[in-house]
Amino acid sequence: MNRLPSASPRRTRRLTTLLALSCLSAATLAAPHKAKPATKPAAVISDDSPDVVIYGQREDVVQFGRALAATNQLDPDWVLSQLAQARFQPRVTQLVMPPPAGTPKNWAAYRARFVEPQRIGAGLRWWQDNAEALTRAEARYGVPPEIVTAIVGVETFYGRLTGSFKVIDALATLSFDFPSGRSDRSAFYRDELGAFLRWCAAEKRDPQSVLGSFAGAIGLPQFMPSSILKYAVDFDGDGRIDLNTHGDDVVGSVAHYLAEFGWQRGLVPTVAVTPPAEVREKALMLVNDITPSFSASQMREHGAILPADATDALGPLALVELQNGGEAPSYVAGTRNFYVITRYNWSAYYAMAVVDLARALRSGRTDSVAAPAAPATPAASAAP
C-alpha cells in the first residue's frame, strides 16, 4: 500500500505565517499604540518554488532509503544523505500530467518539429563526428547509422535539450508525491530512483550534480537510470559510461538498446500502405494498434494496398494510423523494427518521426559523402 504523502511543506509554511500574523494582530490590539518604523513587505512564496523542507525528513523516504541500501549493498548513510538533499519540484508534477482530454493528435504538426532543416543539418554534423562509432555499432548490432542518429536528434537535438532538472529531485518528486489526476506511476519512479542511486554509486558520481529531464531521463539518448544499468555500454573502452559527452558511448548504447528489444538486421521499419476502403476491415486491422499482427498477404486479403515488392518475407506488419487533427489520417505499415523503435518511446508518432528523420539524414548523407551508401530506409507514409 502506498503511504499518503505528508502535508505539503508550502501549506505548512503558509499556515505558520497566518498563525504568526494572527498572534501579531492580537498583540497589537492589546498594546498601546506606538509609531513603528517602515519595514519591507514579506516576500511572497511562489507556488512554483521548490519546497524548503527536504525529503530526508519524511519517514516513508527514510524507510525507502534503508530498504534500498540493504537490498543493493549500498552504504545506508550515503543513500540517506543523498535523499536528505532531494527537494520537491512543483514543475515536475505539472509536466508529467497528460494533455487535456480531447486534445487532438496531429502527426503533421508533430513531424514538423523534428524533420526540419536545422535538425537535419545538426544530425548530419553529428553523424560525421561519430561516423566510426556508428559504423562499428551497425556491424555489431545491425542498427543503421541513420536510425541511431535520428533517435538522438528526436530525443535531445544532439545534446541541445538534455534537461535542466536535478535528476534526484525529479525522481524523488515522482516517487513520493506523484500527482493525482492520472494513473499512479510512483512505483515505477521509485524503481528508477533506486536505479539512479545504484548507478551513481557504481560510477562514483555525485547524485546532486546529475541533470536530466523532468522524468529523470539522462544524457543525449535520454536513458532512464534502469536503462543505463541494463543497456548502456562503454563503447569507447575507457572504463566509464558517459552519455553526455562521449559520442561512442551514446552510439553504442542506443544501438545496443534497440538490438536487445529485437532489432532485425536489414529489415525496413515501414512500408507504404493504403488502408482498406471498407470501414469494418480497417477497424479490424487497427485493433492490435502498433503490434505487428498481419502478413503482407493477410493485409491484402483485408483490402489493404501494399507495394508489389512487399512480401510475407517482411514478417508480421501492423496497420498504423497517425491522426492529423481535423484532416484525414496518415497510414503506414509497421514491421517488427518499427515496433522496436516504439520500445524506446511508446508512441507511433515518435517512431514515425525517427523513421522520417532517418530517411532525411540518409538522403543528406548520400548527397554529401562520396561513398557507397548503406540501404536507405524507404518512404514510410503519405506524410502531409
N, C-alpha and C positions, 0 to 999 in steps of 0.2 A: 504493500500500500504506500502511496506517495504521501509524504508529510506535507501538510499545508504550510506554505511559507509564512514566516513570521511577519508581523505588522511592518508595513513599508517604512523604512527609515525616514523618508520625506514626511510621511504622515506624523511620525513621532516628533520630528523637528518642529513641524507646524503646530502640533498640539502643545508642545512645550512652550513655544513662542506665545501662543494665545493665553496659556495659563499665566505666563510671566506678565503679559500685558494686563491681564485681569487683576492680578495682585497689585501691580503698579498703580492701576486706576483706583483701587480701593484705598491704598496708602495715600494717594494724592488727595482724595476727598477728605480723609481724616486729618491730614496735617495742615498747619497754617499755610496760607498762600505765600510763596516766595518767588521772586523773579528768577528764572533759570536761563543760563546762557544757551545760545542757539547750538544745536547739535545736528550732525549729519543724519539723514534718514537711514534706517536699517536697509541693508542690501536685500534685494528681492531674490529668492532662490528660484531658479528656473526649473520647470518640470523636466527639462532635458539634461540637467546637470547630474553627473554620477552621484550616487549616494555616498555620504561621508562614512557611514558605518560599513565596515568591510565584512565579507562573507565569513572570515575566520571567527567571528563572534557568534555564529549560529551553530546550534548543536547538531542539526542534520548534516551540515557541511563537515563538521569535525568527525562525525561518525563515518561519513563517506571517505574522508581522507585516511582515517585509521584502517578501514577495510581495504582501501586501495593499496596502502603501503604493505599490509600483511599479505595480501594476495600476490603482489608483484615483487616482493623482496626489495621494496624501496625504503629509504630512511624515513621513518614516520615524522621526525622533526622537520625534515626538509619538505615533505609533502604538505604538512600543516602550515609551515611558514609561507609556502607559495600560495596556498588557498587563503591564508590570512591577509594577503595583499590584493586579492581579487575584489573587484567592485562591480556592483550592479550598474548596467548600462541601459538606460531607458530607450535609447535609439535602437538598440539591438532588438528589443521586444516589438518595436514598430516595424522594423524592416523584415522580420521573419513572418509577418502576417501575410496571408494571401491577398490578391487584389479583390476589390469589392465584388460582391456577387453580381452577375450579369455583365461583367466587363468582357466584351467580345475579343476573341483571339484574332490576330491579324498577321498572317505569315508574311505578307508583302512588307509591312512595316518592320517586323522582326528581322527579316532578311536584310533590309536596307541598313540596319545598324551595323552589320558585320561584314557584308560583302560590298565594300565601298573602297574607293581609290586609296585613301590613307592607310587603311588596314592591310590592303593588298600590298602596297609598297613596303610597309613595315615588315610584312611577312616574307617578302622576297629578300629583304636585307637579312632577316633573322635566319632564313634558310641558308643564305650564302655564308653567314658567320658560323653556322653549325652543320655545314654540309657533310663533313667527315663523320660526325656522330650520327647524323640521320641515315647515311648510307650504311653504317655499321649496324644501326638498330634495325633497318629493314632486313639486312642479311640474317640477323639473329632472331628477330621476332616476326618478320613478314609484314610489318605495317609500313605502308608507303610514306615517304618523307612529307608529302603534301597533307596527309591526314594528321600526322603529329604536329606539323607547323600550323595547320588550321585550328586544331584544338587549343594550342597556346594562344593563338590570335583571338579566338572567341572568348576564352577564359579571362585573359588579362591584357589584351592588346600588346602582347610581347613584353610584359613587365611594367606597363604604364599604370595598370589598375589592379594592384595586388591586395589592396585593402589597408586601412589605417587603424583598425581596431586592435587593441591588445587581445591576443587570442585567448589568454586565460580569463580575461574579463568577459568576453563574448560567450565562451563555453560555460563559465560559471553562471552567467545570467540565464542562459537557456537550459541549464541543468537544474537550477534550483528556483527559478522564478519564470518558468515558461508561461507565456501569456495565455489567457483564456480566449475563446473565440475561434479556435481551430483545434484539430486533433493534437493531443498531448504527445510531444516527442522528447520530453525531458529525459526519458531513459536512454534514448539514442545519444543525446548530448552528454549525459553522464559518462557513457562509454567512451565518447570522443575526448572528454576532459581527462579521463584516466589514461587513454592512449597518448594524449598530448604530454602529460607529465612523464610517462614512461619513455617517450621519445626524447624529451629534454634531458632526462637523467642519462639515457644511453649515449647521447651525443654531447653530454656536458654543456648543454645550452642553458642560458638564463631564461626561464619561462616568462619573466616580466618584460623581456625585450623583444619577443616574437610578435610580429604584427601580421594580420590577415584580414579576411572578410568578416562581415557581421556574423556569419555562421561558423567561423573558425577555420575556414579553408586557407591554405598556406602556399605561398610561392607562385611562380609563373604558371604551373599547371593547376593551382588551386586544389591540392590534395587535402582531404580531411586527415587528421592525425592517424586514424586507424589505417587509412590507405597508404600513408607514408610507411608505417610499420610493415604492411603486407606487400606493397607493390613497388615502393621507391627503390632505386638501385644506384649504387656507386659506379656510374658508367665511365668515369674518368680514372678510377682506380686510385684515388688519393686517400682512401680510408675514411671518407666522410661524405654524407649525402647532403648536398646543398641545392635546394630547389629555387633559390632566389638569384644566385649569381653564376652558377655552373651550368652552362648550356648542355653539356654532355649528360649530366645527371637528370636534367629536365627531359631531354630527348629519350634517354633510356627508360626513365620511369613511366612516361606516357605510353611508349610502345609496349613495355612490359605489362602495364595495366590492361591494355586492350588485348594483348595476347592471352593473358590469364583468364579473360572473360570470353575467349573463344574466337578471336580474330582468325579468319581463314586467309592464308596467303593467296593472292591473285584473284580473290573474289570481289567483284564490284559491290559497292554498298547499295546502289539503287539501279532501277531500270525504269524507263519511261512507261507510263500506263495511261490508258483511258478507262475509267471505271465503267461497270455495267450500266447500260441505259435504264434497265428495269430496276425500279426502286427496291423491290424485295431482295433481288440478287445482290445489289450493292450493300444493303443493310446487313445481309448475311455475311458478306466478306469483311465488313467493318467490326463484327462482333469481337474478334480477338485483338482488335486495336493494332499495336505495333509488333505483336508476336508473330513471327513467320509461321504460316499455317497451311498454305496452298502451294502446290507445284505450279509451274507455268501452265501446264496443260489443264489443271483444275481451274485456274483463273480464267482461262479461255472458255472452259465449259460453262462458267458462271456469267459469261458475257463480257469480260474484261478484254481489252485490246492491248497486246504487247508487241514489241518489235519482233520481226521474223526470226532473229538470231537468239531470242530469249527462250531457252530450252529448260527441261527439267534438271539439267546438269547444274543450274544455278542453286538448286536446293529449294527449300521452302521459302515462300515470299509472303509479305504482308501488304495489304492494300492500306496505305497510309493517307489519311485525309488531313489537309492543312487548311484551316479556315482563314478566310480573308476579310473578316469583318462583315460588311453587308454585301460584298461581292461573292462571286462563285468560288468555291473551294478549289485548291490545287491538290493533285493526287500524285503519288509516287509508289512504285512497288519496291518495298524494302527487303533486302536479303538478310542473312544472318549477320553480316558485317554492319549493316545499318542498325540492327538491334544491339550489337555490341557497343556501338557509339552511344546508344541511349543508356547503357550501364554506367557511362561516365557522368551523364546528366540525364535523368529520366524524363526526357521530353523529345518528342518527334521534331518539334520546331528547332530545338538545339541541334539535334543530329543533322537535320537538313541544312542548317546554317553551316555546320562543319563541312558537309559534303560540297555545298556550293562554293564556299571559300576555298576548299581544297582544289576544286576544278579551276577556279580563277588563278590560284597560285601556280598550279601545274602549267596552265597556259602561259602565264607570265614568265615562268622559269624556262619553258621551252623556247620562248621568243628571245630570251636574253642570254642563254647559255648555249654555246655551240658544242653540244654533246648529245649523244643518243638519250632520249627521254624514256623514263620508265612508263609502263602503261598508265594512261590517264584515267581518272575517274570519270565515267561518262556523264552526259547531261542527265539530270535527275528528275526534273519535274517541269511542268508547264508553269514556271515561276512567273509572276506578273512582271 
